[in-house]
Amino acid sequence: MTSNLEDQLLALRQEGETAIASADTLERLEELRVNYLGKKGQLGALLRSMGQMSAEERPKIGAIANTVKEALQNSLDQQRTALESAQIQAQLEAETLDVTMPGIYRPQGRIHPLNGIIDQALDIFVGMGYTVAQGSEMETDYYNFEALNTPQDHPARDMQDTFYLPDGNLLRTHTSSVQIRYMEKEEPPIKIVAPGRVYRRDDVDATHSAVFHQIELLAVDEGLTFTDLKGTVKIFLQAMFGDLPIRFRASYFPFTEPSAEVDLQWNGRWLEVMGCGMVDPNVLKSVGYDPEIYSGFAAGFGVERFAMVLHQIDDIRRLYNSDLRFLQQF
């Protein structure tokens, strides 16, 4: 019986090594491991018959069985390593990237010149402690005109004729309406800057557009004076244009008193760049502020004008026609 079992073990070893060497997948290799070395495998089945042997025969068969087991395990390990290496190599070949091939060109996006001016201006005002406030482009007559000391029969309305909607609302002519809504909700002191798109019925030419962008600032507190306004405007313009001469000219706006236009000496000539003034007491009253206690100042400018000056643009329409040949310069 010993000789018969020994022959079976040696035959099992030869059969197993041949089958393992021919395994071409890791899944097939695992099936062979279970078949030969698993709990219910062929080697285990042969070893269970050792119970019928004498005590003298068992050590010899046990030693042969261990040799067979180690040989099969070594064959499994070697074949597993070979298959894993082949699998990795096949994956590398399938995912090979030819670095000599030209890449796919994707043009880099650019900031629109108007957005660039807005971002630059807001950075300056936020640095001075202002909060950015925004509102709807469609407004009521009250917030766009009446609350800003411009009743229906006021001649200043002719300067800001706009687009009216069937329901009586209109497209805002300035971002000052944002200031009114903000003041109705907040108590002084306040310091806000309001950027946004505005609309006025205007003939389109090289320097005018029916749709354009404004940035307006507002500060309300106890004891604010025109000197505070001049200092704020001077710091802002010098940050935008450099250390250039600035002058204030008396002007008129229905929502500020006194009011002024601000000029900048640019390339040897005076250039009007923005309007400003002290908030009219009637505006403060309309939002529930006591003008005997609080005072404020406001200023505003057209983003397009700043862009045209700083970038030396000859026609405002270039900012709107989405010509990539123009926009890629910025």
C-alpha positions in Angstrom: 0.0 0.0 0.0 2.9 2.3 0.8 4.3 1.9 -2.7 0.9 2.5 -4.3 0.3 5.7 -2.4 3.9 6.9 -3.1 3.3 6.4 -6.8 0.0 8.3 -6.6 1.7 11.3 -4.8 4.5 11.4 -7.4 1.9 11.2 -10.2 -0.1 14.0 -8.6 3.0 16.1 -8.4 3.8 15.7 -12.1 0.2 16.2 -13.2 -0.2 19.3 -11.0 3.1 20.9 -12.2 2.1 20.3 -15.8 -1.4 21.8 -15.3 -0.1 24.8 -13.3 2.5 25.6 -16.0 -0.2 25.6 -18.7 -2.5 27.9 -16.7 -3.0 31.2 -18.7 -5.1 33.3 -16.3 -5.0 34.0 -12.6 -8.6 32.7 -12.3 -7.5 29.3 -13.8 -4.5 29.2 -11.4 -6.8 29.7 -8.4 -9.0 26.8 -9.6 -5.9 24.6 -9.8 -4.7 25.6 -6.3 -8.1 24.6 -4.8 -8.2 21.4 -6.8 -4.7 20.2 -5.6 -4.1 21.9 -2.3 -7.6 22.9 -1.0 -9.3 21.3 2.0 -11.1 19.0 -0.4 -8.3 18.8 -2.9 -6.6 15.8 -4.4 -3.6 15.9 -2.0 -5.8 16.0 1.0 -7.8 13.1 -0.3 -4.6 11.0 -0.6 -3.3 12.0 2.8 -6.6 10.9 4.4 -5.9 7.3 3.4 -2.7 7.4 5.6 -4.9 6.5 8.5 -4.9 2.9 7.3 -1.0 2.7 7.4 1.2 1.4 10.1 3.1 3.7 12.4 6.4 2.8 10.5 5.0 3.7 7.1 3.4 7.1 7.9 6.7 9.2 8.3 8.0 8.1 4.9 4.7 8.9 3.1 4.3 12.1 5.2 7.7 13.3 4.0 6.9 12.6 0.4 3.5 14.4 0.8 5.3 17.5 2.1 7.7 17.5 -0.8 4.7 17.2 -3.2 2.9 20.0 -1.5 5.9 22.3 -1.5 6.6 21.6 -5.2 3.0 22.4 -6.1 3.0 25.5 -4.0 6.3 26.7 -5.6 4.8 26.1 -9.1 1.7 28.1 -8.1 3.8 31.0 -6.8 6.0 31.1 -9.9 3.1 30.9 -12.3 1.2 33.6 -10.4 4.2 35.9 -10.6 4.6 35.3 -14.3 0.9 35.9 -15.0 0.8 39.1 -12.9 3.9 40.4 -14.7 2.3 39.6 -18.1 -0.9 41.3 -17.0 0.9 44.5 -16.0 2.9 44.5 -19.2 -0.2 44.1 -21.3 -1.9 47.0 -19.4 1.2 49.2 -19.9 1.2 48.4 -23.6 -2.5 49.1 -23.9 -2.1 52.5 -22.1 1.1 53.6 -23.8 1.1 57.3 -24.5 3.2 58.6 -27.4 4.7 61.7 -25.9 6.1 62.7 -29.3 2.5 63.3 -30.6 1.3 66.9 -30.7 -1.1 67.7 -27.8 -4.7 68.9 -28.2 -4.7 72.7 -28.2 -7.2 74.4 -25.9 -7.2 78.2 -26.0 -6.8 79.9 -22.6 -9.7 82.0 -21.5 -9.2 85.7 -20.8 -10.9 88.2 -18.6 -13.1 90.6 -20.5 -11.8 94.2 -20.3 -15.1 95.4 -18.7 -14.9 92.6 -16.0 -11.2 93.5 -15.5 -12.1 97.1 -14.7 -14.9 96.1 -12.4 -12.7 93.6 -10.5 -9.9 96.2 -10.1 -12.3 98.9 -8.9 -14.0 96.6 -6.4 -10.7 95.4 -5.0 -9.8 99.0 -4.3 -13.1 99.8 -2.6 -13.2 96.6 -0.6 -9.7 97.5 0.6 -11.1 100.8 1.9 -13.8 98.9 3.9 -16.7 99.0 1.4 -19.2 96.1 1.0 -20.3 95.0 -2.5 -24.1 95.3 -2.9 -26.1 94.3 -6.0 -29.7 94.5 -7.0 -32.2 93.7 -9.8 -31.8 95.3 -13.2 -35.6 95.7 -13.4 -36.8 98.4 -11.0 -39.9 100.4 -10.0 -40.3 104.0 -10.7 -40.1 104.7 -7.0 -36.6 103.2 -6.4 -35.1 104.4 -9.6 -36.4 108.0 -9.5 -38.7 109.1 -6.7 -36.7 107.9 -3.7 -33.7 109.6 -5.3 -35.4 113.0 -5.2 -36.5 112.8 -8.8 -40.3 113.1 -9.0 -42.3 112.5 -12.2 -42.2 116.1 -13.3 -38.5 116.6 -12.6 -36.6 117.8 -15.7 -33.6 115.5 -14.7 -35.7 112.6 -15.9 -35.1 113.7 -19.5 -31.4 113.0 -19.0 -32.1 109.4 -17.9 -34.9 108.4 -20.3 -35.1 104.6 -20.1 -37.0 101.5 -21.2 -40.4 101.1 -19.6 -42.2 97.8 -19.3 -45.9 97.2 -19.7 -46.4 96.7 -16.0 -45.1 100.1 -15.2 -41.6 99.0 -14.1 -38.5 100.0 -15.9 -34.9 99.0 -16.6 -32.8 100.9 -14.1 -30.9 103.9 -15.3 -28.2 103.7 -12.6 -27.3 101.4 -9.7 -28.3 104.1 -7.2 -31.5 102.1 -6.7 -29.4 99.5 -5.0 -28.3 102.1 -2.5 -32.0 102.9 -1.6 -32.9 99.3 -1.0 -29.8 98.7 1.0 -30.4 101.8 3.2 -34.0 100.7 3.8 -32.7 97.4 5.3 -29.6 98.6 7.2 -28.9 101.2 9.8 -25.9 103.6 9.6 -22.9 103.6 9.4 -22.9 102.0 5.9 -20.2 101.9 3.2 -21.3 100.1 0.0 -20.2 99.9 -3.6 -22.8 98.8 -6.2 -21.6 97.5 -9.6 -24.0 96.5 -12.4 -25.6 96.9 -15.8 -27.8 99.9 -16.5 -30.0 101.0 -19.4 -30.7 104.4 -21.0 -32.5 105.2 -24.3 -29.5 106.6 -26.2 -28.3 106.7 -29.8 -25.5 104.2 -30.2 -22.2 105.6 -31.5 -18.5 105.4 -30.8 -18.9 106.8 -27.2 -22.5 106.0 -26.3 -24.5 102.8 -25.7 -28.0 102.1 -24.6 -26.7 99.4 -22.3 -23.6 100.0 -20.2 -22.1 99.3 -16.7 -21.8 101.5 -13.7 -20.1 101.4 -10.3 -21.5 103.6 -7.6 -20.4 104.0 -4.0 -22.2 105.3 -0.9 -21.1 106.1 2.6 -23.5 107.3 5.4 -22.4 108.0 8.9 -22.3 110.8 11.5 -20.1 113.7 10.5 -19.2 112.8 7.0 -18.2 115.9 4.9 -17.2 116.8 1.3 -13.6 116.4 2.4 -14.2 112.7 3.1 -15.7 112.4 -0.4 -12.7 114.2 -2.0 -10.2 112.0 -0.2 -12.0 108.8 -1.1 -12.3 109.7 -4.8 -8.6 110.8 -4.9 -7.4 107.6 -3.4 -9.5 105.5 -5.8 -8.5 107.4 -9.0 -4.8 107.4 -8.1 -5.0 103.6 -7.6 -6.7 103.2 -11.0 -4.8 105.8 -13.1 -1.7 106.7 -11.1 -0.6 109.9 -9.4 -2.2 112.4 -11.8 -3.8 115.8 -11.1 -7.5 115.7 -10.2 -10.0 118.5 -10.0 -13.6 118.9 -8.9 -16.1 121.0 -10.9 -19.5 122.1 -9.5 -22.3 120.2 -11.1 -25.9 119.1 -10.5 -27.5 115.8 -9.6 -31.0 115.6 -8.1 -29.9 113.1 -5.4 -26.8 114.9 -4.2 -26.2 118.5 -2.9 -23.6 119.9 -3.4 -22.6 117.9 -6.5 -19.5 117.8 -8.6 -17.9 116.3 -11.7 -14.4 114.9 -11.3 -11.8 115.5 -14.0 -8.5 113.7 -14.4 -5.5 115.2 -16.3 -4.8 112.5 -18.9 -2.3 112.8 -21.7 -2.1 116.6 -21.3 -5.9 117.3 -21.2 -8.6 117.3 -18.6 -10.9 114.2 -18.9 -14.2 113.9 -17.1 -14.3 110.5 -15.4 -17.0 110.5 -12.7 -19.7 112.3 -10.8 -20.1 112.7 -7.0 -21.7 114.7 -4.2 -23.1 114.8 -0.7 -26.3 112.8 -0.3 -29.4 115.1 -0.5 -31.3 115.2 2.8 -34.5 114.3 1.0 -32.9 111.0 0.0 -31.9 110.3 3.6 -35.5 111.1 4.7 -37.0 108.7 2.1 -35.2 105.7 3.8 -35.9 106.8 7.3 -32.5 108.4 8.2 -32.4 111.6 10.1 -30.5 114.1 8.1 -29.9 116.2 11.2 -27.8 113.3 12.6 -26.4 111.5 9.5 -24.7 112.7 6.4 -23.4 110.8 3.4 -21.6 111.0 0.1 -21.9 109.1 -3.2 -20.0 108.8 -6.4 -20.3 106.9 -9.6 -18.7 106.2 -12.9 -19.1 104.3 -16.2 -17.0 101.2 -16.4 -16.8 101.5 -20.2 -15.3 105.0 -20.0 -12.5 103.7 -17.7 -11.9 100.8 -20.0 -11.7 103.0 -23.1 -9.2 105.3 -21.4 -7.0 102.7 -19.7 -6.9 100.4 -22.8 -6.9 103.2 -25.4 -10.1 101.9 -27.1 -11.4 104.1 -29.9 -15.0 102.8 -30.1 -17.3 101.6 -27.2 -18.9 99.1 -29.6 -15.8 97.0 -29.6 -16.5 96.0 -26.0 -19.8 94.4 -27.0 -19.4 92.7 -30.4 -17.4 89.6 -29.0 -14.7 89.9 -31.7 -12.0 87.4 -30.4 -9.3 89.3 -32.4 -10.0 92.3 -30.1 -10.7 90.4 -26.8 -7.5 88.3 -27.1 -5.4 91.4 -26.7 -6.3 91.7 -23.0 
